[in-house]
Amino acid sequence: MFRGLKKVDSPAITGIQLYHNYIRPHMSLDGDIPASRAGIEIKGDNKWLTIIQNASKKN
């Protein structure tokens, strides 16, 4: 996916994990999102924005 990714602690890896676990529907889960299967719901039309806003409140 990222050919030029040289650092293990790159912020891009965290973004990929967030997308994979909180935004992207999965075929193996019949179109569900892993977070929703775990009981975590991200509400709103723009899930990326909601995740960023919630993360900024924690600091």
HELIX and SHEET records of a PDB file:
HELIX    1   1 PRO A   11  LEU A   18  1                                   8    
HELIX    2   2 TYR A   19  ILE A   23  3                                   5    
HELIX    3   3 MET A   27  LEU A   29  5                                   3    
HELIX    4   4 PRO A   34  ARG A   37  1                                   4    
HELIX    5   5 LYS A   47  LYS A   58  1                                  12    
END                                                                             
